[in-house]
Amino acid sequence: MGRTTPKVMVAECPDCETNIRFHRPLKLGQIVICPECEADLMVRQLNPLELYWAFEDDGKYDDHDDGIDWD
């Protein structure tokens, strides 16, 4: 009746390079927040654990070039 210690997973934040420790299992595509820089991150790969920015700016919706001539 021994208790097993949960496996701790560690991944690096791509924004601030902080090592983030996870004590619960993660799922592919799950959104997590970096405790250091508060970046929204997504689980990109499980083994090895890899995080990536959850919401990338693809340039599609650029505020400076909306196609409307305001002059």
C-alpha positions in Angstrom: 0.0 0.0 0.0 2.8 2.4 -0.8 2.1 5.6 -2.4 3.8 6.3 -5.7 5.4 9.7 -6.2 3.9 11.4 -9.3 6.4 11.9 -12.2 7.5 15.5 -12.5 7.8 16.7 -16.1 9.9 19.8 -16.9 9.8 22.0 -20.0 11.4 25.3 -20.9 9.3 28.3 -21.6 10.1 29.5 -25.1 9.6 33.1 -24.1 11.6 33.6 -20.9 13.6 30.2 -20.8 12.3 29.4 -17.3 12.1 25.7 -16.5 8.5 24.9 -15.7 7.7 21.9 -13.5 4.4 20.0 -14.0 3.3 17.6 -11.3 0.2 16.3 -13.2 0.0 14.6 -16.6 -0.4 16.9 -19.6 -2.3 16.4 -22.8 -1.1 17.3 -26.3 -2.5 20.7 -27.2 -3.2 21.7 -23.6 -2.8 25.4 -22.8 -0.6 26.2 -19.8 0.7 29.5 -18.5 4.3 30.2 -17.6 4.5 31.1 -13.9 7.4 33.5 -14.5 6.4 35.6 -17.6 2.7 34.6 -17.8 3.0 33.6 -21.5 0.2 31.5 -22.9 1.8 28.2 -24.0 0.6 25.0 -25.6 1.9 21.5 -25.2 3.4 20.8 -28.6 5.1 17.5 -27.8 4.8 15.1 -24.9 8.0 13.0 -25.0 10.2 14.9 -24.6 7.9 17.6 -23.2 8.0 20.7 -25.4 6.0 23.9 -25.1 5.3 26.5 -27.8 3.4 29.8 -27.9 -0.3 29.1 -27.8 -1.4 32.1 -29.9 1.0 33.0 -32.6 0.7 36.2 -34.6 0.6 35.1 -38.2 0.4 38.7 -39.5 -3.1 38.1 -41.0 -4.7 40.7 -38.8 -2.2 43.6 -38.8 -3.8 46.6 -37.1 -1.7 49.0 -39.3 -2.8 47.5 -42.6 -6.5 46.7 -42.6 -7.0 47.4 -46.3 -9.2 50.5 -45.6 -8.1 53.9 -46.8 -9.1 56.3 -44.0 -7.9 59.5 -45.8 
